[in-house]
Amino acid sequence: MQTHNSNSRRLNISASSFRSIVETFAIPRTFVQGIFKDMIWDGNGCFLSQAQDGHPERFDLFYRSECGFHQHPQTAFVADFTANTATYVLIDCPDSAKARIVHSVTQSSPNVLDRPLAVDALLLDECLQAWHDRVSHYREKLLSFESQNPRDDHTAPPSLDSDADSATNTLHKLCTKTHRMFEHLADLEACGQFLHTAHERYSTAICTSNAYRASNSESREEEKSTWPLDRPYSVSDSFTQLVSGIDTCKRWTDNYKSRTTLYENMLWHADVQTNNEINERNAAVQLRNAEVNLRISRLTKEDSKSMIALSVLAMLFLPGTFVAGIFSMAFFTSPTAQDFGASKWIWLYFAVTVPLTVGSFLAWSIWKRRGMDGERSIKTRDLEDGLEMNGTPLRKMTSTVSS
C-alpha cells in the first residue's frame, strides 16, 4: 500500500512527482481534475474493470468527504488485481486520521489495513468525530442561551441579560452555522452510503478474483496470493454504524437549527412588540401635547377677543379725543361764552395736516410695493436656479424668448 498526503490547494510535492504517481498507479483523471476544485465537487466515482472472461482486473474508487467547514479530504483508491497492488492517494487528509493510519501500520496488526476499505472507514470515522465536536460546541451555545430563559411558557418572548442586538447577532450566526452543518452532514451521510455500496462491490470483486485465481493457479504460492477479506470483522458493519452516527448528528443538527430559528423569531417579535409599546407611549405624549396646544390656542383666542374689545374702546374715544385736541388749539378764540369764534389762522392746521397725512400714506404704499416686488424677484430667481423653497426642491425653469 502506498499513501501520499498533500493539500488540495497547494500540493507538497513537485509537479513531476505528482505526474509520476498518477501515471504509475493509473489514478483516475476525474479525481486528478477535482483535486484543484475548492467549491463544487463533480461527484464520487466507483468503477470496476473486467476482462473478457468476466474476472475483475481493476477497481477504481474516488470520493470527497467532509471534515469540518474548511477541510474536505479527497481520496482515490486503485486496486489492480492483475498486478496484485492496492494504492491510496489521500489529499488534505486530517492529521488525526494520518496518525491513526501510521499507528495501524507501525504498531497495530497489519491486517487492519489489509481489510477492504478499512482506511476509508477510518477516515470517515475521523470526519464524524470532527462534526460531532462541532455539533456539541453549537449545542452548548444554544443551551447557554436557553438557560437564560427557563420558562415553561414558550409563547412568551425571551428575556435576555444582554442587549437585544447582541443576542440577535449571536442567534443569527448560530442559525447560519447549524444550516451549514446540516448540509455538510447530509453530504457526509451520502458519502458514507456511497462507501457502503462500494465496499459491497469491492468485496464481490475480491471474491470473484480469488475464485478465478484458485481455479487458474498452478502452484500453492499463487493460490496463497489471494486478496484478504473482512475477517474476523466486516468493514461493512463499521460503515453501517458510521452512517447511523452521521444520521444521528444530522437529525440533532436539524433540531438545533429549528430551535435556533424559533428563538430568533421570538426575539425579533419581542423587539417589534417593544418598539410598538414605545410608539404607543410616544403617541400618548403627542396627544397630550396636542391637548396643551389646543388650550394655548383657546387662551390666545380669548386674548385676541380682549384686544378687539380694547380696539373698539379706543376707536370709540378717538373722535372725542380728536375734537378735544382741535378745540384746545389756539385756532379758536373765546373771550366769553357768548363770543366764540375761529381764528383766521385755522386754515394753516388743515394745510399742514392733510398733506402730511397723504404723504405718509403714499410713502407707506411705495415702501410696501417695493417690498413685494423684491420678494417676487427672489422667488423667481429661486425657480430659475432650481433652489429649495420652504424645504422643497424646485426644478430649474428655462424661459424661451420669442423674437
C-alpha positions as CSV (number, residue, x, y, z in Angstrom):
1,M,0.0,0.0,0.0
2,Q,1.3,3.4,-1.0
3,T,0.0,6.5,0.9
4,H,0.6,10.1,-0.3
5,N,-0.6,13.1,1.7
6,S,-0.7,16.7,0.3
7,N,-3.0,19.7,0.3
8,S,-5.7,20.3,-2.3
9,R,-4.8,24.0,-2.6
10,R,-1.0,23.6,-2.6
11,L,0.5,20.2,-3.1
12,N,3.6,19.5,-1.1
13,I,5.2,17.5,-3.9
14,S,6.6,18.6,-7.2
15,A,4.6,18.5,-10.4
16,S,6.8,15.9,-11.9
17,S,6.5,13.6,-8.8
18,F,2.8,14.0,-8.8
19,R,2.6,13.2,-12.5
20,S,4.7,10.2,-12.0
21,I,2.4,8.9,-9.2
22,V,-0.7,9.5,-11.4
23,E,0.8,7.7,-14.4
24,T,2.4,4.8,-12.4
25,F,-0.7,3.9,-10.4
26,A,-3.2,5.0,-13.1
27,I,-5.1,7.4,-10.8
28,P,-8.4,8.3,-12.4
29,R,-8.2,11.6,-14.3
30,T,-11.6,12.7,-12.9
31,F,-10.1,12.6,-9.4
32,V,-7.0,14.5,-10.5
33,Q,-9.1,17.3,-12.0
34,G,-11.2,17.5,-8.9
35,I,-8.2,18.0,-6.6
36,F,-7.9,21.6,-7.6
37,K,-11.5,22.5,-7.2
38,D,-12.2,24.2,-3.9
39,M,-16.0,24.6,-4.0
40,I,-18.0,22.3,-6.3
41,W,-17.1,18.5,-6.4
42,D,-18.0,16.7,-9.5
43,G,-19.2,13.6,-7.6
44,N,-18.0,10.3,-6.2
45,G,-17.0,7.5,-8.6
46,C,-16.7,3.7,-8.4
47,F,-15.6,1.8,-11.5
48,L,-14.9,-1.9,-12.0
49,S,-12.9,-3.1,-15.0
50,Q,-13.4,-6.7,-16.1
51,A,-11.6,-9.0,-18.5
52,Q,-13.3,-10.6,-21.4
53,D,-13.9,-13.8,-19.4
54,G,-15.6,-11.8,-16.7
55,H,-13.0,-11.8,-13.9
56,P,-12.2,-8.4,-12.4
57,E,-8.9,-6.7,-13.3
58,R,-9.1,-3.3,-11.7
59,F,-11.3,-1.5,-9.1
60,D,-11.2,2.4,-9.0
61,L,-12.7,4.4,-6.3
62,F,-12.5,8.2,-5.6
63,Y,-14.6,10.5,-3.4
64,R,-14.6,13.6,-1.2
65,S,-15.7,13.7,2.4
66,E,-16.5,16.5,4.8
67,C,-14.3,17.0,7.9
68,G,-15.4,20.4,9.2
69,F,-16.3,23.6,7.5
70,H,-13.0,24.2,5.8
71,Q,-11.4,20.7,5.4
72,H,-12.5,18.4,2.6
73,P,-10.4,15.2,2.4
74,Q,-10.2,13.7,-1.1
75,T,-9.4,10.0,-1.5
76,A,-8.5,7.9,-4.5
77,F,-8.2,4.1,-4.3
78,V,-7.0,1.8,-7.1
79,A,-6.9,-2.0,-6.7
80,D,-5.1,-3.7,-9.5
81,F,-6.0,-7.4,-9.3
82,T,-3.5,-8.2,-12.2
83,A,-0.5,-6.5,-10.5
84,N,-1.7,-7.5,-7.1
85,T,-1.4,-3.9,-5.7
86,A,-3.6,-1.5,-3.9
87,T,-2.9,2.2,-3.9
88,Y,-4.3,5.0,-1.8
89,V,-3.9,8.7,-2.7
90,L,-5.1,11.0,0.2
91,I,-5.4,14.7,-0.4
92,D,-5.9,17.1,2.6
93,C,-6.0,14.2,5.0
94,P,-6.7,15.2,8.6
95,D,-3.6,14.9,10.9
96,S,-5.6,12.8,13.4
97,A,-6.5,10.3,10.6
98,K,-2.9,10.2,9.3
99,A,-1.7,9.5,12.8
100,R,-4.1,6.6,13.2
101,I,-3.1,5.2,9.8
102,V,0.6,5.4,10.8
103,H,-0.1,3.8,14.2
104,S,-2.0,0.9,12.5
105,V,0.9,0.3,10.1
106,T,3.7,0.5,12.7
107,Q,2.3,-0.7,15.9
108,S,-1.0,-2.4,15.2
109,S,-1.7,-5.5,13.3
110,P,-1.1,-5.0,9.5
111,N,-4.3,-7.0,8.9
112,V,-6.3,-3.9,9.9
113,L,-5.3,-2.0,6.8
114,D,-5.5,-5.1,4.6
115,R,-9.2,-5.4,5.1
116,P,-11.2,-3.9,2.2
117,L,-11.7,-0.1,2.5
118,A,-10.6,-0.1,6.2
119,V,-8.7,3.1,5.5
120,D,-11.8,4.7,4.2
121,A,-13.8,3.6,7.3
122,L,-11.1,5.1,9.5
123,L,-11.2,8.4,7.6
124,L,-15.0,8.5,7.7
125,D,-14.8,7.9,11.5
126,E,-12.4,10.9,11.9
127,C,-14.8,13.1,9.8
128,L,-17.7,12.0,12.0
129,Q,-15.7,12.8,15.2
130,A,-14.9,16.3,13.8
131,W,-18.6,17.0,13.1
132,H,-19.6,15.5,16.4
133,D,-17.3,18.1,18.2
134,R,-18.8,20.9,16.1
135,V,-22.4,19.9,16.8
136,S,-21.6,19.6,20.6
137,H,-20.0,23.1,20.5
138,Y,-23.0,24.8,19.0
139,R,-25.3,22.7,21.2
140,E,-23.6,24.2,24.2
141,K,-24.1,27.7,22.8
142,L,-27.8,27.0,22.2
143,L,-28.3,25.6,25.7
144,S,-26.5,28.5,27.3
145,F,-29.0,30.8,25.5
146,E,-31.9,28.7,26.6
147,S,-30.7,28.6,30.2
148,Q,-31.2,32.4,30.3
149,N,-34.9,31.8,29.5
150,P,-36.0,28.9,31.7
151,R,-39.7,29.4,31.0
152,D,-42.3,26.7,30.6
153,D,-44.4,29.0,28.5
154,H,-42.6,29.0,25.2
155,T,-45.0,31.5,23.7
156,A,-43.6,34.3,26.0
157,P,-40.9,36.4,24.5
158,P,-37.3,35.5,25.7
159,S,-35.8,37.6,28.4
160,L,-32.1,38.4,27.8
161,D,-29.5,39.6,30.1
162,S,-27.6,41.2,27.2
163,D,-28.9,43.7,24.8
164,A,-31.2,42.6,22.0
165,D,-28.9,43.5,19.1
166,S,-26.1,41.3,20.5
167,A,-28.5,38.4,21.1
168,T,-29.9,38.7,17.7
169,N,-26.5,38.7,16.1
170,T,-25.5,35.6,18.1
171,L,-28.6,33.7,17.2
172,H,-28.3,34.7,13.5
173,K,-24.7,33.3,13.4
174,L,-25.7,30.2,15.3
175,C,-28.6,29.7,12.9
176,T,-26.3,30.1,9.9
177,K,-23.8,27.6,11.3
178,T,-26.5,25.0,12.0
179,H,-27.9,25.3,8.5
180,R,-24.4,24.8,7.0
181,M,-23.7,21.9,9.3
182,F,-26.9,20.2,8.3
183,E,-26.0,20.4,4.6
184,H,-22.4,19.2,5.3
185,L,-23.7,16.3,7.3
186,A,-26.1,15.4,4.5
187,D,-23.1,15.3,2.1
188,L,-21.1,13.2,4.6
189,E,-24.0,10.8,5.0
190,A,-24.3,10.4,1.2
191,C,-20.5,9.7,1.2
192,G,-20.9,7.0,3.9
193,Q,-23.7,5.3,2.0
194,F,-21.6,5.5,-1.2
195,L,-18.7,3.8,0.6
196,H,-21.0,1.2,2.0
197,T,-22.2,0.3,-1.5
198,A,-18.7,0.5,-2.9
199,H,-17.5,-1.9,-0.2
200,E,-20.1,-4.5,-1.2
201,R,-19.0,-4.2,-4.9
202,Y,-15.3,-4.4,-3.9
203,S,-15.9,-7.4,-1.7
204,T,-17.8,-9.2,-4.5
205,A,-14.9,-8.3,-6.9
206,I,-12.4,-9.8,-4.4
207,C,-14.4,-13.0,-4.1
208,T,-14.6,-13.3,-7.8
209,S,-10.9,-12.6,-8.3
210,N,-9.9,-15.1,-5.6
211,A,-12.1,-17.7,-7.1
212,Y,-10.5,-17.0,-10.5
213,R,-7.0,-17.3,-9.0
214,A,-7.9,-20.5,-7.3
215,S,-9.2,-22.1,-10.4
216,N,-6.3,-21.0,-12.5
217,S,-3.4,-21.4,-10.0
218,E,-0.6,-23.7,-11.0
219,S,1.1,-23.8,-7.6
220,R,0.4,-23.2,-3.9
221,E,2.2,-19.9,-4.0
222,E,-0.2,-18.5,-6.5
223,E,-3.1,-19.9,-4.5
224,K,-1.8,-18.2,-1.3
225,S,-1.6,-14.8,-3.1
226,T,-5.4,-14.2,-2.8
227,W,-6.8,-10.9,-1.7
228,P,-7.8,-10.6,2.0
229,L,-11.5,-10.4,3.0
230,D,-13.3,-9.0,6.1
231,R,-12.1,-11.4,8.7
232,P,-12.8,-11.6,11.6
233,Y,-14.8,-8.4,11.4
234,S,-16.5,-6.8,8.5
235,V,-15.9,-3.2,7.4
236,S,-19.4,-3.2,6.2
237,D,-20.6,-3.3,9.8
238,S,-18.4,-0.3,10.5
239,F,-19.9,1.7,7.6
240,T,-23.4,0.8,8.9
241,Q,-22.5,2.1,12.3
242,L,-20.8,5.3,11.0
243,V,-23.8,6.1,8.7
244,S,-26.1,5.7,11.7
245,G,-23.9,8.1,13.7
246,I,-23.9,10.6,10.9
247,D,-27.7,10.4,10.6
248,T,-28.0,11.0,14.4
249,C,-25.8,14.1,14.2
250,K,-27.7,15.3,11.2
251,R,-31.1,14.9,12.9
252,W,-29.9,16.7,16.1
253,T,-28.5,19.5,13.9
254,D,-31.8,19.8,12.3
255,N,-33.4,20.0,15.7
256,Y,-30.9,22.7,16.9
257,K,-31.5,24.6,13.6
258,S,-35.3,24.7,14.2
259,R,-34.9,25.7,17.8
260,T,-32.4,28.5,16.9
261,T,-34.8,29.8,14.2
262,L,-37.6,29.7,16.7
263,Y,-35.7,31.7,19.3
264,E,-34.5,34.2,16.7
265,N,-38.1,34.7,15.5
266,M,-39.3,35.1,19.1
267,L,-36.6,37.7,19.8
268,W,-37.5,39.6,16.7
269,H,-41.2,39.6,17.6
270,A,-40.3,40.7,21.2
271,D,-38.2,43.6,19.7
272,V,-41.1,44.5,17.5
273,Q,-43.5,44.4,20.4
274,T,-41.2,46.7,22.4
275,N,-41.0,49.1,19.6
276,N,-44.8,49.2,19.4
277,E,-45.0,49.9,23.1
278,I,-42.6,52.8,22.6
279,N,-44.6,54.1,19.7
280,E,-47.7,53.9,21.8
281,R,-46.1,55.9,24.5
282,N,-44.9,58.5,22.0
283,A,-48.4,58.7,20.6
284,A,-49.8,59.3,24.1
285,V,-47.2,62.1,24.6
286,Q,-48.1,63.7,21.3
287,L,-51.7,63.5,22.2
288,R,-51.1,65.3,25.4
289,N,-49.0,67.9,23.6
290,A,-51.9,68.4,21.2
291,E,-54.3,69.0,24.1
292,V,-51.8,71.5,25.6
293,N,-51.6,73.3,22.2
294,L,-55.4,73.3,22.0
295,R,-55.6,75.0,25.4
296,I,-53.0,77.5,24.3
297,S,-54.9,78.3,21.1
298,R,-58.1,78.8,23.1
299,L,-56.3,81.2,25.5
300,T,-54.8,83.0,22.5
301,K,-58.3,83.4,21.0
302,E,-59.6,84.8,24.3
303,D,-56.6,87.3,24.3
304,S,-57.4,88.3,20.8
305,K,-61.1,88.9,21.8
306,S,-59.8,91.2,24.6
307,M,-57.6,93.1,22.2
308,I,-60.6,93.5,19.9
309,A,-62.6,95.0,22.8
310,L,-59.7,97.4,23.6
311,S,-59.5,98.4,20.0
312,V,-63.3,99.1,19.9
313,L,-63.0,101.2,23.0
314,A,-60.0,103.1,21.5
315,M,-62.0,103.8,18.3
316,L,-64.9,104.8,20.5
317,F,-63.0,107.5,22.3
318,L,-60.7,108.5,19.3
319,P,-63.2,111.1,17.7
320,G,-63.8,112.8,21.1
321,T,-60.0,113.0,21.7
322,F,-59.5,114.4,18.2
323,V,-62.2,117.0,18.7
324,A,-60.9,117.9,22.2
325,G,-57.4,118.3,20.7
326,I,-58.7,120.7,18.0
327,F,-60.7,122.8,20.4
328,S,-57.7,123.0,22.7
329,M,-55.6,124.7,20.0
330,A,-55.2,128.4,19.6
331,F,-57.1,128.5,16.4
332,F,-60.3,129.3,18.2
333,T,-60.9,132.4,20.2
334,S,-63.4,132.6,23.0
335,P,-63.1,135.6,25.2
336,T,-66.6,134.9,26.6
337,A,-69.1,132.1,26.3
338,Q,-71.2,134.3,24.0
339,D,-68.3,135.4,21.8
340,F,-67.0,132.1,20.4
341,G,-65.2,132.3,17.0
342,A,-62.5,130.8,14.9
343,S,-59.0,132.3,14.4
344,K,-58.1,133.4,11.0
345,W,-55.1,131.0,11.0
346,I,-57.2,127.9,11.3
347,W,-56.6,127.1,7.6
348,L,-52.9,126.6,8.5
349,Y,-53.8,123.5,10.5
350,F,-55.5,121.8,7.6
351,A,-52.9,123.0,5.1
352,V,-50.2,121.2,7.0
353,T,-52.1,118.2,8.4
354,V,-53.7,117.0,5.2
355,P,-50.6,117.0,3.0
356,L,-48.6,115.2,5.8
357,T,-51.3,112.6,6.1
358,V,-51.5,112.0,2.3
359,G,-47.7,111.9,2.1
360,S,-47.5,109.3,4.9
361,F,-50.0,107.1,3.1
362,L,-48.1,107.5,-0.2
363,A,-44.7,106.7,1.4
364,W,-46.2,103.6,3.1
365,S,-47.7,102.4,-0.2
366,I,-44.5,102.8,-2.1
367,W,-42.5,101.0,0.5
368,K,-44.9,98.1,0.6
369,R,-45.0,97.8,-3.2
370,R,-41.1,97.7,-3.4
371,G,-41.0,95.1,-0.7
372,M,-43.5,92.8,-2.6
373,D,-41.6,93.3,-5.9
374,G,-38.3,92.3,-4.2
375,E,-39.8,89.2,-2.7
376,R,-41.3,88.2,-6.1
377,S,-37.9,88.6,-7.8
378,I,-36.3,86.4,-5.2
379,K,-38.9,83.7,-5.7
380,T,-38.4,83.9,-9.5
381,R,-34.6,83.6,-9.2
382,D,-35.0,80.6,-6.9
383,L,-37.2,79.0,-9.5
384,E,-34.8,79.6,-12.3
385,D,-31.8,78.4,-10.3
386,G,-33.6,75.3,-9.0
387,L,-33.1,76.2,-5.4
388,E,-35.1,75.0,-2.4
389,M,-38.1,76.9,-1.2
390,N,-39.5,76.0,2.2
391,G,-37.5,72.8,2.3
392,T,-39.0,71.6,-1.1
393,P,-36.6,71.2,-4.0
394,L,-37.6,73.2,-7.1
395,R,-37.0,72.2,-10.7
396,K,-34.9,74.6,-12.8
397,M,-37.1,76.6,-15.1
398,T,-36.0,77.6,-18.6
399,S,-37.5,80.6,-20.3
400,T,-37.7,81.0,-24.1
401,V,-37.8,84.4,-25.7
402,S,-39.7,84.6,-28.9
403,S,-38.4,87.1,-31.5
